[in-house]
């Protein structure tokens, strides 16, 4: 069945002659020129609308001027469409209604921000329209991602076979060289961390602990002296019996019997050489050499800066009954650890030539090593009872 269309006019000649596109009905090439008799033209049906740029005019058959229309004119049936002629132009789309084109010619469907059609039917068949709808709205109400700029849609990959999966797993597995390098790197990192912890322990924590232990021992000595408790003339190894003052270096440290590292030196105290071939005199002896040893680094480091002492600087030994004041006399910057002659009653290399009352301070050198020894000597300058108060070296 042919779709209903409003007839087109081509000017006054068409209205006057009752033709379409300037040709009369029945002309060669028109639709139904032989099979159908000519029908009088009727006005357009009420349900039809004219083109936007045309004024609908009812087609009329030519009548003589002043003649009346015939009274037996038949009305058109509403359900039948009269065959009309469109000249030599034919329309291929005859199976559906078509919206008339607006003025200015046909327009393309509006484009969205990504160049896809917006809300208009997609060109092509039903499958193309469905694909366009999926791209716009996604499946099952899920908003689809915008298409790639290239317009290429990646196809889903097929699942890997067992052999391909094994090959891929082997390719991802690190090689023995990579594993070895990782293990070596971890060993180096662990070693570095352990060394850093050890250095921190030696340079920082040992000093804190030794200062606390030495301070506790000095406080205990002062309490015993204040309470009148008498210490025996012979002290046990590790037992504190005096205090060493070096005012120039701001050092106050207990003196304990012996030079054992664990019991004396590592506890922040200085030790008295009192055993075997290294035995030296006590400060109250009339002649002799009072020999002391102490750490230069770590564990309280009481002798770290004895190299800064100058001749005449006081070195004071405080006991329960007396103060013994020595004056720094000489220094031996470097000597071997086996040079025990520095502890003789008349120390070797000290510059002393005859017996007297001397003090000897020994420590390691260079710093943070124990390869050599540094020696500092002093000579007795004053012996003062505690009842007379502190000596001038400690008052200033």
Secondary structure in CASP SS format (residue, H / E / C, confidence):
PFRMAT SS
TARGET T0000
AUTHOR 0000-0000-0000
METHOD secondary structure of the structure
MODEL  1
X C 1.00
X C 1.00
X C 1.00
X C 1.00
X C 1.00
X C 1.00
X C 1.00
X C 1.00
X C 1.00
X C 1.00
X C 1.00
X H 1.00
X H 1.00
X H 1.00
X H 1.00
X H 1.00
X H 1.00
X C 1.00
X C 1.00
X E 1.00
X C 1.00
X C 1.00
X E 1.00
X C 1.00
X C 1.00
X C 1.00
X C 1.00
X C 1.00
X C 1.00
X C 1.00
X C 1.00
X C 1.00
X C 1.00
X C 1.00
X C 1.00
X C 1.00
X C 1.00
X C 1.00
X C 1.00
X C 1.00
X C 1.00
X C 1.00
X C 1.00
X C 1.00
X C 1.00
X C 1.00
X C 1.00
X C 1.00
X C 1.00
X C 1.00
X C 1.00
X C 1.00
X C 1.00
X C 1.00
X C 1.00
X C 1.00
X C 1.00
X C 1.00
X C 1.00
X C 1.00
X C 1.00
X C 1.00
X C 1.00
X C 1.00
X C 1.00
X C 1.00
X C 1.00
X C 1.00
X C 1.00
X C 1.00
X C 1.00
X C 1.00
X C 1.00
X C 1.00
X C 1.00
X C 1.00
X C 1.00
X C 1.00
X C 1.00
X C 1.00
X C 1.00
X C 1.00
X C 1.00
X C 1.00
X C 1.00
X C 1.00
X C 1.00
X C 1.00
X C 1.00
X C 1.00
X C 1.00
X C 1.00
X C 1.00
X C 1.00
X C 1.00
X C 1.00
X C 1.00
X C 1.00
X C 1.00
X C 1.00
X C 1.00
X C 1.00
X C 1.00
X C 1.00
X C 1.00
X C 1.00
X C 1.00
X C 1.00
X C 1.00
X C 1.00
X E 1.00
X C 1.00
X C 1.00
X C 1.00
X C 1.00
X C 1.00
X E 1.00
X C 1.00
X C 1.00
X C 1.00
X C 1.00
X C 1.00
X C 1.00
X C 1.00
X C 1.00
X H 1.00
X H 1.00
X H 1.00
X H 1.00
X H 1.00
X H 1.00
X H 1.00
X H 1.00
X H 1.00
X H 1.00
X H 1.00
X H 1.00
X C 1.00
X C 1.00
X C 1.00
X C 1.00
X C 1.00
X C 1.00
X C 1.00
X C 1.00
X C 1.00
X C 1.00
X C 1.00
X C 1.00
X C 1.00
X C 1.00
X C 1.00
X C 1.00
X C 1.00
X C 1.00
X C 1.00
X C 1.00
X C 1.00
X C 1.00
X C 1.00
X C 1.00
X H 1.00
X H 1.00
X H 1.00
X H 1.00
X H 1.00
X H 1.00
X H 1.00
X H 1.00
X H 1.00
X H 1.00
X H 1.00
X C 1.00
X C 1.00
X C 1.00
X H 1.00
X H 1.00
X H 1.00
X H 1.00
X H 1.00
X H 1.00
X H 1.00
X H 1.00
X H 1.00
X H 1.00
X H 1.00
X H 1.00
X H 1.00
X H 1.00
X H 1.00
X H 1.00
X H 1.00
X H 1.00
X H 1.00
X H 1.00
X H 1.00
X H 1.00
X H 1.00
X H 1.00
X H 1.00
X H 1.00
X H 1.00
X H 1.00
X H 1.00
X H 1.00
X H 1.00
X H 1.00
X H 1.00
X H 1.00
X H 1.00
X H 1.00
X H 1.00
X H 1.00
X H 1.00
X H 1.00
X H 1.00
X H 1.00
X H 1.00
X H 1.00
X H 1.00
X H 1.00
X H 1.00
X H 1.00
X H 1.00
X H 1.00
X H 1.00
X H 1.00
X C 1.00
X C 1.00
X C 1.00
X C 1.00
X C 1.00
X C 1.00
X C 1.00
X C 1.00
X C 1.00
X C 1.00
X C 1.00
X C 1.00
X E 1.00
X E 1.00
X E 1.00
X E 1.00
X E 1.00
X E 1.00
X E 1.00
X H 1.00
X H 1.00
X H 1.00
X C 1.00
X E 1.00
X E 1.00
X E 1.00
X E 1.00
X E 1.00
X E 1.00
X E 1.00
X E 1.00
X C 1.00
X C 1.00
X C 1.00
X C 1.00
X C 1.00
X C 1.00
X H 1.00
X H 1.00
X H 1.00
X C 1.00
X C 1.00
X E 1.00
X E 1.00
X E 1.00
X C 1.00
X C 1.00
X C 1.00
X H 1.00
X H 1.00
X H 1.00
X C 1.00
X C 1.00
X C 1.00
X C 1.00
X C 1.00
X C 1.00
X C 1.00
X C 1.00
X C 1.00
X E 1.00
X E 1.00
X E 1.00
X E 1.00
X E 1.00
X E 1.00
X C 1.00
X C 1.00
X C 1.00
X C 1.00
X C 1.00
X C 1.00
X C 1.00
X C 1.00
X C 1.00
X C 1.00
X C 1.00
X C 1.00
X H 1.00
X H 1.00
X H 1.00
X C 1.00
X C 1.00
X C 1.00
X C 1.00
X C 1.00
X E 1.00
X E 1.00
X E 1.00
X E 1.00
X E 1.00
X C 1.00
X C 1.00
X C 1.00
X E 1.00
X E 1.00
X E 1.00
X E 1.00
X E 1.00
X E 1.00
X E 1.00
X E 1.00
X E 1.00
X E 1.00
X E 1.00
X E 1.00
X E 1.00
X E 1.00
X C 1.00
X C 1.00
X C 1.00
X C 1.00
X H 1.00
X H 1.00
X H 1.00
X H 1.00
X C 1.00
X C 1.00
X C 1.00
X C 1.00
X C 1.00
X C 1.00
X C 1.00
X C 1.00
X C 1.00
X C 1.00
X C 1.00
X C 1.00
X C 1.00
X E 1.00
X E 1.00
X E 1.00
X E 1.00
X E 1.00
X E 1.00
X E 1.00
X E 1.00
X E 1.00
X C 1.00
X C 1.00
X C 1.00
X C 1.00
X C 1.00
X C 1.00
X E 1.00
X E 1.00
X E 1.00
X E 1.00
X E 1.00
X E 1.00
X E 1.00
X E 1.00
X E 1.00
X E 1.00
X E 1.00
X E 1.00
X E 1.00
X E 1.00
X H 1.00
X H 1.00
X H 1.00
X C 1.00
X C 1.00
X C 1.00
X H 1.00
X H 1.00
X H 1.00
X H 1.00
X C 1.00
END
